[in-house]
Structures are given as structure tokens and as C-alpha cells.
Amino acid sequence: PGALFIVDPRKEHIAVTEARKLHIPIIAIVDTNCDPDEIDYVIPGNDDAIRAVRLISATMANAILEGHEGQQGADEEENKDKKAEG
């Protein structure tokens, strides 16, 4: 995977360790009871509040989908340019 999204790094410490070994960037919701030093991209938030987790997760999912759509559009545009040149 290109990245790993974790809601509670303290509970998912095995996933954090594995991602570190494989050099996979980690994005995580980090509460005051977690160590942010092992996380590449920290999202400060309450990982115990369902509404907060739902909001942050939905925002992340939407951003990922938008990024994929943008990349597909860029790839299609590049292919059109190559066909026009060739």
C-alpha cells in the first residue's frame, strides 16, 4: 500500500510496527494517550469519540477518492497528448 490510515495507533501498535519495517507512511488519528513520534502524518483528535472518527475517516476517504479521480483525469489527458503527437 501507498499509505496506512490508523484510528488508534496505541491499539494498532502491530500495524504501526509492520508499516515502519516496510517503510509505509502512516497517517493516524492521535489522542493524548498516544505517542506521535512513530506516526508520519498526525491528525490530532479524539480516537474514542465515534462522531469524530466518523468525520475524520469520511474526510480522508473523500480526499482519497478525489485524488484518484484527479490522477485518472491527468493520465487520460497525458494519453490524449501522446496520441496527438504520435
PyMOL Python script that loads the backbone (N, CA, C, O; Angstrom):
from pymol import cmd

cmd.read_pdbstr("""\
ATOM      1  N   PRO A   1       0.828  -1.214   0.000  1.00  0.00           N
ATOM      2  CA  PRO A   1       0.000   0.000   0.000  1.00  0.00           C
ATOM      3  C   PRO A   1       0.861   1.263   0.000  1.00  0.00           C
ATOM      4  O   PRO A   1       2.009   1.259   0.445  1.00  0.00           O
ATOM      5  N   GLY A   2       0.273   2.334  -0.510  1.00  0.00           N
ATOM      6  CA  GLY A   2       0.982   3.603  -0.559  1.00  0.00           C
ATOM      7  C   GLY A   2       0.998   4.327   0.768  1.00  0.00           C
ATOM      8  O   GLY A   2       1.845   5.190   0.997  1.00  0.00           O
ATOM      9  N   ALA A   3       0.064   3.982   1.651  1.00  0.00           N
ATOM     10  CA  ALA A   3      -0.018   4.605   2.975  1.00  0.00           C
ATOM     11  C   ALA A   3      -0.945   3.767   3.848  1.00  0.00           C
ATOM     12  O   ALA A   3      -1.700   2.929   3.355  1.00  0.00           O
ATOM     13  N   LEU A   4      -0.872   4.011   5.153  1.00  0.00           N
ATOM     14  CA  LEU A   4      -1.714   3.310   6.113  1.00  0.00           C
ATOM     15  C   LEU A   4      -2.425   4.342   6.976  1.00  0.00           C
ATOM     16  O   LEU A   4      -1.788   5.229   7.544  1.00  0.00           O
ATOM     17  N   PHE A   5      -3.755   4.225   7.076  1.00  0.00           N
ATOM     18  CA  PHE A   5      -4.550   5.118   7.919  1.00  0.00           C
ATOM     19  C   PHE A   5      -4.968   4.341   9.154  1.00  0.00           C
ATOM     20  O   PHE A   5      -5.582   3.278   9.052  1.00  0.00           O
ATOM     21  N   ILE A   6      -4.632   4.877  10.327  1.00  0.00           N
ATOM     22  CA  ILE A   6      -4.928   4.206  11.596  1.00  0.00           C
ATOM     23  C   ILE A   6      -5.724   5.144  12.481  1.00  0.00           C
ATOM     24  O   ILE A   6      -5.424   6.334  12.581  1.00  0.00           O
ATOM     25  N   VAL A   7      -6.754   4.586  13.127  1.00  0.00           N
ATOM     26  CA  VAL A   7      -7.585   5.386  14.025  1.00  0.00           C
ATOM     27  C   VAL A   7      -6.964   5.461  15.417  1.00  0.00           C
ATOM     28  O   VAL A   7      -6.965   6.534  16.021  1.00  0.00           O
ATOM     29  N   ASP A   8      -6.442   4.374  15.939  1.00  0.00           N
ATOM     30  CA  ASP A   8      -5.859   4.371  17.283  1.00  0.00           C
ATOM     31  C   ASP A   8      -4.507   3.654  17.253  1.00  0.00           C
ATOM     32  O   ASP A   8      -4.460   2.430  17.370  1.00  0.00           O
ATOM     33  N   PRO A   9      -3.413   4.396  17.099  1.00  0.00           N
ATOM     34  CA  PRO A   9      -2.100   3.755  16.994  1.00  0.00           C
ATOM     35  C   PRO A   9      -1.699   2.936  18.221  1.00  0.00           C
ATOM     36  O   PRO A   9      -0.910   1.998  18.112  1.00  0.00           O
ATOM     37  N   ARG A  10      -2.237   3.285  19.371  1.00  0.00           N
ATOM     38  CA  ARG A  10      -1.903   2.518  20.577  1.00  0.00           C
ATOM     39  C   ARG A  10      -2.487   1.111  20.489  1.00  0.00           C
ATOM     40  O   ARG A  10      -1.820   0.135  20.831  1.00  0.00           O
ATOM     41  N   LYS A  11      -3.727   1.009  20.033  1.00  0.00           N
ATOM     42  CA  LYS A  11      -4.351  -0.309  19.867  1.00  0.00           C
ATOM     43  C   LYS A  11      -3.763  -1.052  18.676  1.00  0.00           C
ATOM     44  O   LYS A  11      -3.653  -2.277  18.702  1.00  0.00           O
ATOM     45  N   GLU A  12      -3.391  -0.332  17.653  1.00  0.00           N
ATOM     46  CA  GLU A  12      -2.892  -0.937  16.411  1.00  0.00           C
ATOM     47  C   GLU A  12      -1.372  -0.869  16.339  1.00  0.00           C
ATOM     48  O   GLU A  12      -0.809  -0.617  15.274  1.00  0.00           O
ATOM     49  N   HIS A  13      -0.708  -1.094  17.468  1.00  0.00           N
ATOM     50  CA  HIS A  13       0.749  -0.978  17.518  1.00  0.00           C
ATOM     51  C   HIS A  13       1.455  -1.980  16.602  1.00  0.00           C
ATOM     52  O   HIS A  13       2.550  -1.706  16.112  1.00  0.00           O
ATOM     53  N   ILE A  14       0.833  -3.137  16.368  1.00  0.00           N
ATOM     54  CA  ILE A  14       1.441  -4.117  15.465  1.00  0.00           C
ATOM     55  C   ILE A  14       1.441  -3.583  14.033  1.00  0.00           C
ATOM     56  O   ILE A  14       2.427  -3.730  13.311  1.00  0.00           O
ATOM     57  N   ALA A  15       0.335  -2.967  13.628  1.00  0.00           N
ATOM     58  CA  ALA A  15       0.256  -2.378  12.284  1.00  0.00           C
ATOM     59  C   ALA A  15       1.285  -1.262  12.126  1.00  0.00           C
ATOM     60  O   ALA A  15       1.904  -1.126  11.071  1.00  0.00           O
ATOM     61  N   VAL A  16       1.463  -0.472  13.167  1.00  0.00           N
ATOM     62  CA  VAL A  16       2.459   0.608  13.127  1.00  0.00           C
ATOM     63  C   VAL A  16       3.861   0.020  12.966  1.00  0.00           C
ATOM     64  O   VAL A  16       4.653   0.512  12.162  1.00  0.00           O
ATOM     65  N   THR A  17       4.165  -1.020  13.721  1.00  0.00           N
ATOM     66  CA  THR A  17       5.475  -1.663  13.639  1.00  0.00           C
ATOM     67  C   THR A  17       5.726  -2.248  12.250  1.00  0.00           C
ATOM     68  O   THR A  17       6.806  -2.078  11.685  1.00  0.00           O
ATOM     69  N   GLU A  18       4.725  -2.935  11.707  1.00  0.00           N
ATOM     70  CA  GLU A  18       4.867  -3.529  10.372  1.00  0.00           C
ATOM     71  C   GLU A  18       5.044  -2.456   9.301  1.00  0.00           C
ATOM     72  O   GLU A  18       5.873  -2.604   8.404  1.00  0.00           O
ATOM     73  N   ALA A  19       4.267  -1.379   9.393  1.00  0.00           N
ATOM     74  CA  ALA A  19       4.380  -0.291   8.413  1.00  0.00           C
ATOM     75  C   ALA A  19       5.760   0.353   8.486  1.00  0.00           C
ATOM     76  O   ALA A  19       6.328   0.713   7.455  1.00  0.00           O
ATOM     77  N   ARG A  20       6.300   0.501   9.684  1.00  0.00           N
ATOM     78  CA  ARG A  20       7.640   1.062   9.852  1.00  0.00           C
ATOM     79  C   ARG A  20       8.669   0.171   9.152  1.00  0.00           C
ATOM     80  O   ARG A  20       9.553   0.667   8.453  1.00  0.00           O
ATOM     81  N   LYS A  21       8.549  -1.148   9.343  1.00  0.00           N
ATOM     82  CA  LYS A  21       9.502  -2.080   8.733  1.00  0.00           C
ATOM     83  C   LYS A  21       9.447  -2.015   7.213  1.00  0.00           C
ATOM     84  O   LYS A  21      10.474  -2.135   6.545  1.00  0.00           O
ATOM     85  N   LEU A  22       8.243  -1.824   6.664  1.00  0.00           N
ATOM     86  CA  LEU A  22       8.053  -1.811   5.212  1.00  0.00           C
ATOM     87  C   LEU A  22       8.157  -0.415   4.611  1.00  0.00           C
ATOM     88  O   LEU A  22       7.960  -0.236   3.409  1.00  0.00           O
ATOM     89  N   HIS A  23       8.465   0.569   5.443  1.00  0.00           N
ATOM     90  CA  HIS A  23       8.604   1.969   5.007  1.00  0.00           C
ATOM     91  C   HIS A  23       7.322   2.495   4.362  1.00  0.00           C
ATOM     92  O   HIS A  23       7.361   3.201   3.354  1.00  0.00           O
ATOM     93  N   ILE A  24       6.185   2.137   4.964  1.00  0.00           N
ATOM     94  CA  ILE A  24       4.885   2.627   4.504  1.00  0.00           C
ATOM     95  C   ILE A  24       4.526   3.840   5.356  1.00  0.00           C
ATOM     96  O   ILE A  24       4.533   3.745   6.584  1.00  0.00           O
ATOM     97  N   PRO A  25       4.216   4.970   4.740  1.00  0.00           N
ATOM     98  CA  PRO A  25       3.832   6.156   5.518  1.00  0.00           C
ATOM     99  C   PRO A  25       2.565   5.888   6.335  1.00  0.00           C
ATOM    100  O   PRO A  25       1.637   5.227   5.870  1.00  0.00           O
ATOM    101  N   ILE A  26       2.548   6.411   7.549  1.00  0.00           N
ATOM    102  CA  ILE A  26       1.421   6.203   8.454  1.00  0.00           C
ATOM    103  C   ILE A  26       0.720   7.527   8.701  1.00  0.00           C
ATOM    104  O   ILE A  26       1.341   8.527   9.061  1.00  0.00           O
ATOM    105  N   ILE A  27      -0.594   7.506   8.498  1.00  0.00           N
ATOM    106  CA  ILE A  27      -1.462   8.638   8.813  1.00  0.00           C
ATOM    107  C   ILE A  27      -2.342   8.149   9.953  1.00  0.00           C
ATOM    108  O   ILE A  27      -2.970   7.097   9.832  1.00  0.00           O
ATOM    109  N   ALA A  28      -2.403   8.884  11.052  1.00  0.00           N
ATOM    110  CA  ALA A  28      -3.159   8.375  12.190  1.00  0.00           C
ATOM    111  C   ALA A  28      -3.831   9.484  12.981  1.00  0.00           C
ATOM    112  O   ALA A  28      -3.325  10.599  13.100  1.00  0.00           O
ATOM    113  N   ILE A  29      -4.996   9.129  13.519  1.00  0.00           N
ATOM    114  CA  ILE A  29      -5.667   9.986  14.494  1.00  0.00           C
ATOM    115  C   ILE A  29      -4.967   9.715  15.820  1.00  0.00           C
ATOM    116  O   ILE A  29      -4.969   8.585  16.308  1.00  0.00           O
ATOM    117  N   VAL A  30      -4.378  10.737  16.395  1.00  0.00           N
ATOM    118  CA  VAL A  30      -3.580  10.561  17.606  1.00  0.00           C
ATOM    119  C   VAL A  30      -4.214  11.332  18.751  1.00  0.00           C
ATOM    120  O   VAL A  30      -4.389  12.549  18.687  1.00  0.00           O
ATOM    121  N   ASP A  31      -4.550  10.602  19.789  1.00  0.00           N
ATOM    122  CA  ASP A  31      -5.136  11.155  21.003  1.00  0.00           C
ATOM    123  C   ASP A  31      -4.004  11.488  21.979  1.00  0.00           C
ATOM    124  O   ASP A  31      -2.838  11.205  21.703  1.00  0.00           O
ATOM    125  N   THR A  32      -4.347  12.077  23.097  1.00  0.00           N
ATOM    126  CA  THR A  32      -3.330  12.458  24.082  1.00  0.00           C
ATOM    127  C   THR A  32      -2.652  11.255  24.719  1.00  0.00           C
ATOM    128  O   THR A  32      -1.583  11.394  25.313  1.00  0.00           O
ATOM    129  N   ASN A  33      -3.258  10.068  24.606  1.00  0.00           N
ATOM    130  CA  ASN A  33      -2.661   8.879  25.211  1.00  0.00           C
ATOM    131  C   ASN A  33      -1.761   8.111  24.238  1.00  0.00           C
ATOM    132  O   ASN A  33      -1.341   6.995  24.546  1.00  0.00           O
ATOM    133  N   CYS A  34      -1.462   8.681  23.082  1.00  0.00           N
ATOM    134  CA  CYS A  34      -0.624   8.023  22.071  1.00  0.00           C
ATOM    135  C   CYS A  34       0.680   8.788  21.873  1.00  0.00           C
ATOM    136  O   CYS A  34       0.767   9.990  22.126  1.00  0.00           O
ATOM    137  N   ASP A  35       1.687   8.052  21.413  1.00  0.00           N
ATOM    138  CA  ASP A  35       2.980   8.662  21.097  1.00  0.00           C
ATOM    139  C   ASP A  35       2.998   9.026  19.613  1.00  0.00           C
ATOM    140  O   ASP A  35       2.960   8.134  18.766  1.00  0.00           O
ATOM    141  N   PRO A  36       3.054  10.305  19.284  1.00  0.00           N
ATOM    142  CA  PRO A  36       3.021  10.706  17.874  1.00  0.00           C
ATOM    143  C   PRO A  36       4.354  10.523  17.143  1.00  0.00           C
ATOM    144  O   PRO A  36       4.414  10.715  15.929  1.00  0.00           O
ATOM    145  N   ASP A  37       5.411  10.160  17.851  1.00  0.00           N
ATOM    146  CA  ASP A  37       6.735  10.055  17.230  1.00  0.00           C
ATOM    147  C   ASP A  37       6.816   8.972  16.153  1.00  0.00           C
ATOM    148  O   ASP A  37       7.607   9.098  15.219  1.00  0.00           O
ATOM    149  N   GLU A  38       6.021   7.923  16.264  1.00  0.00           N
ATOM    150  CA  GLU A  38       6.055   6.826  15.295  1.00  0.00           C
ATOM    151  C   GLU A  38       5.178   7.087  14.074  1.00  0.00           C
ATOM    152  O   GLU A  38       5.186   6.301  13.126  1.00  0.00           O
ATOM    153  N   ILE A  39       4.422   8.187  14.090  1.00  0.00           N
ATOM    154  CA  ILE A  39       3.453   8.483  13.037  1.00  0.00           C
ATOM    155  C   ILE A  39       4.033   9.541  12.100  1.00  0.00           C
ATOM    156  O   ILE A  39       4.606  10.532  12.551  1.00  0.00           O
ATOM    157  N   ASP A  40       3.880   9.322  10.798  1.00  0.00           N
ATOM    158  CA  ASP A  40       4.395  10.278   9.817  1.00  0.00           C
ATOM    159  C   ASP A  40       3.497  11.499   9.689  1.00  0.00           C
ATOM    160  O   ASP A  40       3.982  12.628   9.635  1.00  0.00           O
ATOM    161  N   TYR A  41       2.192  11.275   9.640  1.00  0.00           N
ATOM    162  CA  TYR A  41       1.226  12.366   9.477  1.00  0.00           C
ATOM    163  C   TYR A  41       0.192  12.259  10.595  1.00  0.00           C
ATOM    164  O   TYR A  41      -0.697  11.408  10.558  1.00  0.00           O
ATOM    165  N   VAL A  42       0.322  13.129  11.578  1.00  0.00           N
ATOM    166  CA  VAL A  42      -0.526  13.094  12.771  1.00  0.00           C
ATOM    167  C   VAL A  42      -1.777  13.934  12.551  1.00  0.00           C
ATOM    168  O   VAL A  42      -1.706  15.079  12.104  1.00  0.00           O
ATOM    169  N   ILE A  43      -2.925  13.341  12.875  1.00  0.00           N
ATOM    170  CA  ILE A  43      -4.189  14.071  12.909  1.00  0.00           C
ATOM    171  C   ILE A  43      -4.604  14.106  14.374  1.00  0.00           C
ATOM    172  O   ILE A  43      -5.057  13.092  14.906  1.00  0.00           O
ATOM    173  N   PRO A  44      -4.457  15.256  15.042  1.00  0.00           N
ATOM    174  CA  PRO A  44      -4.854  15.308  16.446  1.00  0.00           C
ATOM    175  C   PRO A  44      -6.366  15.169  16.557  1.00  0.00           C
ATOM    176  O   PRO A  44      -7.118  15.865  15.875  1.00  0.00           O
ATOM    177  N   GLY A  45      -6.796  14.271  17.414  1.00  0.00           N
ATOM    178  CA  GLY A  45      -8.235  14.086  17.576  1.00  0.00           C
ATOM    179  C   GLY A  45      -8.540  13.036  18.619  1.00  0.00           C
ATOM    180  O   GLY A  45      -7.660  12.302  19.069  1.00  0.00           O
ATOM    181  N   ASN A  46      -9.801  12.979  18.990  1.00  0.00           N
ATOM    182  CA  ASN A  46     -10.266  12.021  19.982  1.00  0.00           C
ATOM    183  C   ASN A  46     -10.612  10.722  19.271  1.00  0.00           C
ATOM    184  O   ASN A  46     -11.647  10.623  18.611  1.00  0.00           O
ATOM    185  N   ASP A  47      -9.743   9.727  19.409  1.00  0.00           N
ATOM    186  CA  ASP A  47      -9.978   8.460  18.725  1.00  0.00           C
ATOM    187  C   ASP A  47     -11.015   7.587  19.425  1.00  0.00           C
ATOM    188  O   ASP A  47     -11.318   6.492  18.950  1.00  0.00           O
ATOM    189  N   ASP A  48     -11.560   8.050  20.538  1.00  0.00           N
ATOM    190  CA  ASP A  48     -12.608   7.320  21.246  1.00  0.00           C
ATOM    191  C   ASP A  48     -14.003   7.825  20.906  1.00  0.00           C
ATOM    192  O   ASP A  48     -14.987   7.135  21.171  1.00  0.00           O
ATOM    193  N   ALA A  49     -14.104   9.008  20.330  1.00  0.00           N
ATOM    194  CA  ALA A  49     -15.405   9.596  20.003  1.00  0.00           C
ATOM    195  C   ALA A  49     -15.831   9.144  18.602  1.00  0.00           C
ATOM    196  O   ALA A  49     -15.173   9.458  17.611  1.00  0.00           O
ATOM    197  N   ILE A  50     -16.918   8.418  18.538  1.00  0.00           N
ATOM    198  CA  ILE A  50     -17.380   7.857  17.269  1.00  0.00           C
ATOM    199  C   ILE A  50     -17.654   8.944  16.242  1.00  0.00           C
ATOM    200  O   ILE A  50     -17.318   8.784  15.069  1.00  0.00           O
ATOM    201  N   ARG A  51     -18.252  10.037  16.662  1.00  0.00           N
ATOM    202  CA  ARG A  51     -18.553  11.115  15.711  1.00  0.00           C
ATOM    203  C   ARG A  51     -17.282  11.725  15.138  1.00  0.00           C
ATOM    204  O   ARG A  51     -17.224  12.026  13.946  1.00  0.00           O
ATOM    205  N   ALA A  52     -16.272  11.908  15.965  1.00  0.00           N
ATOM    206  CA  ALA A  52     -15.001  12.468  15.490  1.00  0.00           C
ATOM    207  C   ALA A  52     -14.317  11.507  14.520  1.00  0.00           C
ATOM    208  O   ALA A  52     -13.815  11.926  13.477  1.00  0.00           O
ATOM    209  N   VAL A  53     -14.299  10.229  14.861  1.00  0.00           N
ATOM    210  CA  VAL A  53     -13.683   9.224  13.990  1.00  0.00           C
ATOM    211  C   VAL A  53     -14.431   9.149  12.663  1.00  0.00           C
ATOM    212  O   VAL A  53     -13.812   9.067  11.602  1.00  0.00           O
ATOM    213  N   ARG A  54     -15.755   9.177  12.722  1.00  0.00           N
ATOM    214  CA  ARG A  54     -16.564   9.128  11.503  1.00  0.00           C
ATOM    215  C   ARG A  54     -16.276  10.338  10.612  1.00  0.00           C
ATOM    216  O   ARG A  54     -16.117  10.191   9.401  1.00  0.00           O
ATOM    217  N   LEU A  55     -16.209  11.524  11.201  1.00  0.00           N
ATOM    218  CA  LEU A  55     -15.946  12.745  10.439  1.00  0.00           C
ATOM    219  C   LEU A  55     -14.559  12.710   9.786  1.00  0.00           C
ATOM    220  O   LEU A  55     -14.422  12.991   8.595  1.00  0.00           O
ATOM    221  N   ILE A  56     -13.551  12.370  10.558  1.00  0.00           N
ATOM    222  CA  ILE A  56     -12.182  12.341  10.031  1.00  0.00           C
ATOM    223  C   ILE A  56     -12.029  11.248   8.978  1.00  0.00           C
ATOM    224  O   ILE A  56     -11.402  11.470   7.942  1.00  0.00           O
ATOM    225  N   SER A  57     -12.596  10.073   9.232  1.00  0.00           N
ATOM    226  CA  SER A  57     -12.498   8.970   8.271  1.00  0.00           C
ATOM    227  C   SER A  57     -13.210   9.301   6.970  1.00  0.00           C
ATOM    228  O   SER A  57     -12.698   9.003   5.891  1.00  0.00           O
ATOM    229  N   ALA A  58     -14.384   9.913   7.058  1.00  0.00           N
ATOM    230  CA  ALA A  58     -15.120  10.296   5.849  1.00  0.00           C
ATOM    231  C   ALA A  58     -14.350  11.350   5.063  1.00  0.00           C
ATOM    232  O   ALA A  58     -14.299  11.293   3.834  1.00  0.00           O
ATOM    233  N   THR A  59     -13.759  12.300   5.753  1.00  0.00           N
ATOM    234  CA  THR A  59     -12.964  13.327   5.083  1.00  0.00           C
ATOM    235  C   THR A  59     -11.751  12.708   4.393  1.00  0.00           C
ATOM    236  O   THR A  59     -11.423  13.080   3.266  1.00  0.00           O
ATOM    237  N   MET A  60     -11.088  11.775   5.056  1.00  0.00           N
ATOM    238  CA  MET A  60      -9.947  11.078   4.449  1.00  0.00           C
ATOM    239  C   MET A  60     -10.386  10.293   3.217  1.00  0.00           C
ATOM    240  O   MET A  60      -9.730  10.349   2.177  1.00  0.00           O
ATOM    241  N   ALA A  61     -11.490   9.564   3.332  1.00  0.00           N
ATOM    242  CA  ALA A  61     -11.981   8.764   2.206  1.00  0.00           C
ATOM    243  C   ALA A  61     -12.321   9.654   1.017  1.00  0.00           C
ATOM    244  O   ALA A  61     -11.982   9.328  -0.120  1.00  0.00           O
ATOM    245  N   ASN A  62     -12.981  10.763   1.271  1.00  0.00           N
ATOM    246  CA  ASN A  62     -13.325  11.691   0.184  1.00  0.00           C
ATOM    247  C   ASN A  62     -12.073  12.262  -0.478  1.00  0.00           C
ATOM    248  O   ASN A  62     -12.019  12.395  -1.700  1.00  0.00           O
ATOM    249  N   ALA A  63     -11.076  12.597   0.325  1.00  0.00           N
ATOM    250  CA  ALA A  63      -9.827  13.137  -0.228  1.00  0.00           C
ATOM    251  C   ALA A  63      -9.117  12.095  -1.091  1.00  0.00           C
ATOM    252  O   ALA A  63      -8.561  12.428  -2.138  1.00  0.00           O
ATOM    253  N   ILE A  64      -9.134  10.854  -0.660  1.00  0.00           N
ATOM    254  CA  ILE A  64      -8.507   9.779  -1.436  1.00  0.00           C
ATOM    255  C   ILE A  64      -9.231   9.592  -2.761  1.00  0.00           C
ATOM    256  O   ILE A  64      -8.595   9.467  -3.808  1.00  0.00           O
ATOM    257  N   LEU A  65     -10.564   9.573  -2.718  1.00  0.00           N
ATOM    258  CA  LEU A  65     -11.341   9.424  -3.952  1.00  0.00           C
ATOM    259  C   LEU A  65     -11.092  10.585  -4.913  1.00  0.00           C
ATOM    260  O   LEU A  65     -10.942  10.376  -6.117  1.00  0.00           O
ATOM    261  N   GLU A  66     -11.049  11.795  -4.388  1.00  0.00           N
ATOM    262  CA  GLU A  66     -10.764  12.964  -5.230  1.00  0.00           C
ATOM    263  C   GLU A  66      -9.370  12.862  -5.848  1.00  0.00           C
ATOM    264  O   GLU A  66      -9.174  13.202  -7.015  1.00  0.00           O
ATOM    265  N   GLY A  67      -8.417  12.399  -5.068  1.00  0.00           N
ATOM    266  CA  GLY A  67      -7.061  12.238  -5.580  1.00  0.00           C
ATOM    267  C   GLY A  67      -6.996  11.207  -6.696  1.00  0.00           C
ATOM    268  O   GLY A  67      -6.315  11.418  -7.699  1.00  0.00           O
ATOM    269  N   HIS A  68      -7.703  10.092  -6.525  1.00  0.00           N
ATOM    270  CA  HIS A  68      -7.731   9.068  -7.569  1.00  0.00           C
ATOM    271  C   HIS A  68      -8.394   9.592  -8.837  1.00  0.00           C
ATOM    272  O   HIS A  68      -7.916   9.337  -9.942  1.00  0.00           O
ATOM    273  N   GLU A  69      -9.485  10.318  -8.682  1.00  0.00           N
ATOM    274  CA  GLU A  69     -10.170  10.887  -9.847  1.00  0.00           C
ATOM    275  C   GLU A  69      -9.271  11.889 -10.565  1.00  0.00           C
ATOM    276  O   GLU A  69      -9.207  11.904 -11.794  1.00  0.00           O
ATOM    277  N   GLY A  70      -8.585  12.715  -9.803  1.00  0.00           N
ATOM    278  CA  GLY A  70      -7.668  13.685 -10.397  1.00  0.00           C
ATOM    279  C   GLY A  70      -6.525  13.004 -11.129  1.00  0.00           C
ATOM    280  O   GLY A  70      -6.113  13.450 -12.200  1.00  0.00           O
ATOM    281  N   GLN A  71      -6.012  11.925 -10.552  1.00  0.00           N
ATOM    282  CA  GLN A  71      -4.918  11.186 -11.190  1.00  0.00           C
ATOM    283  C   GLN A  71      -5.399  10.526 -12.473  1.00  0.00           C
ATOM    284  O   GLN A  71      -4.682  10.524 -13.473  1.00  0.00           O
ATOM    285  N   GLN A  72      -6.609   9.966 -12.457  1.00  0.00           N
ATOM    286  CA  GLN A  72      -7.155   9.346 -13.666  1.00  0.00           C
ATOM    287  C   GLN A  72      -7.333  10.384 -14.760  1.00  0.00           C
ATOM    288  O   GLN A  72      -7.025  10.126 -15.924  1.00  0.00           O
ATOM    289  N   GLY A  73      -7.827  11.552 -14.391  1.00  0.00           N
ATOM    290  CA  GLY A  73      -8.000  12.628 -15.364  1.00  0.00           C
ATOM    291  C   GLY A  73      -6.671  13.066 -15.949  1.00  0.00           C
ATOM    292  O   GLY A  73      -6.565  13.319 -17.149  1.00  0.00           O
ATOM    293  N   ALA A  74      -5.658  13.153 -15.100  1.00  0.00           N
ATOM    294  CA  ALA A  74      -4.323  13.546 -15.571  1.00  0.00           C
ATOM    295  C   ALA A  74      -3.745  12.476 -16.493  1.00  0.00           C
ATOM    296  O   ALA A  74      -3.116  12.800 -17.500  1.00  0.00           O
ATOM    297  N   ASP A  75      -3.955  11.206 -16.156  1.00  0.00           N
ATOM    298  CA  ASP A  75      -3.458  10.118 -17.002  1.00  0.00           C
ATOM    299  C   ASP A  75      -4.150  10.118 -18.363  1.00  0.00           C
ATOM    300  O   ASP A  75      -3.506   9.922 -19.394  1.00  0.00           O
ATOM    301  N   GLU A  76      -5.463  10.339 -18.362  1.00  0.00           N
ATOM    302  CA  GLU A  76      -6.210  10.388 -19.621  1.00  0.00           C
ATOM    303  C   GLU A  76      -5.736  11.551 -20.487  1.00  0.00           C
ATOM    304  O   GLU A  76      -5.592  11.408 -21.701  1.00  0.00           O
ATOM    305  N   GLU A  77      -5.497  12.683 -19.873  1.00  0.00           N
ATOM    306  CA  GLU A  77      -5.017  13.862 -20.606  1.00  0.00           C
ATOM    307  C   GLU A  77      -3.636  13.597 -21.202  1.00  0.00           C
ATOM    308  O   GLU A  77      -3.355  13.990 -22.334  1.00  0.00           O
ATOM    309  N   GLU A  78      -2.786  12.936 -20.440  1.00  0.00           N
ATOM    310  CA  GLU A  78      -1.443  12.607 -20.924  1.00  0.00           C
ATOM    311  C   GLU A  78      -1.518  11.649 -22.112  1.00  0.00           C
ATOM    312  O   GLU A  78      -0.774  11.797 -23.081  1.00  0.00           O
ATOM    313  N   ASN A  79      -2.420  10.663 -22.033  1.00  0.00           N
ATOM    314  CA  ASN A  79      -2.582   9.723 -23.144  1.00  0.00           C
ATOM    315  C   ASN A  79      -3.092  10.423 -24.399  1.00  0.00           C
ATOM    316  O   ASN A  79      -2.660  10.100 -25.506  1.00  0.00           O
ATOM    317  N   LYS A  80      -4.001  11.375 -24.239  1.00  0.00           N
ATOM    318  CA  LYS A  80      -4.507  12.141 -25.384  1.00  0.00           C
ATOM    319  C   LYS A  80      -3.380  12.934 -26.037  1.00  0.00           C
ATOM    320  O   LYS A  80      -3.277  12.992 -27.262  1.00  0.00           O
ATOM    321  N   ASP A  81      -2.538  13.543 -25.205  1.00  0.00           N
ATOM    322  CA  ASP A  81      -1.412  14.324 -25.727  1.00  0.00           C
ATOM    323  C   ASP A  81      -0.434  13.435 -26.495  1.00  0.00           C
ATOM    324  O   ASP A  81       0.076  13.831 -27.544  1.00  0.00           O
ATOM    325  N   LYS A  82      -0.173  12.237 -25.976  1.00  0.00           N
ATOM    326  CA  LYS A  82       0.751  11.315 -26.641  1.00  0.00           C
ATOM    327  C   LYS A  82       0.187  10.859 -27.986  1.00  0.00           C
ATOM    328  O   LYS A  82       0.924  10.752 -28.966  1.00  0.00           O
ATOM    329  N   LYS A  83      -1.121  10.591 -28.033  1.00  0.00           N
ATOM    330  CA  LYS A  83      -1.754  10.165 -29.281  1.00  0.00           C
ATOM    331  C   LYS A  83      -1.731  11.288 -30.312  1.00  0.00           C
ATOM    332  O   LYS A  83      -1.545  11.039 -31.503  1.00  0.00           O
ATOM    333  N   ALA A  84      -1.917  12.511 -29.860  1.00  0.00           N
ATOM    334  CA  ALA A  84      -1.915  13.659 -30.770  1.00  0.00           C
ATOM    335  C   ALA A  84      -0.521  13.883 -31.356  1.00  0.00           C
ATOM    336  O   ALA A  84      -0.386  14.279 -32.513  1.00  0.00           O
ATOM    337  N   GLU A  85       0.512  13.628 -30.556  1.00  0.00           N
ATOM    338  CA  GLU A  85       1.887  13.803 -31.022  1.00  0.00           C
ATOM    339  C   GLU A  85       2.314  12.675 -31.956  1.00  0.00           C
ATOM    340  O   GLU A  85       3.054  12.897 -32.915  1.00  0.00           O
ATOM    341  N   GLY A  86       1.837  11.454 -31.665  1.00  0.00           N
ATOM    342  CA  GLY A  86       2.324  10.289 -32.386  1.00  0.00           C
ATOM    343  C   GLY A  86       1.565   9.986 -33.590  1.00  0.00           C
ATOM    344  O   GLY A  86       1.877   9.023 -34.291  1.00  0.00           O
TER     345      GLY A  86
END
""", "prot")
cmd.dss("prot")
cmd.show_as("cartoon", "prot")
cmd.util.cbc("prot")
cmd.orient("prot")
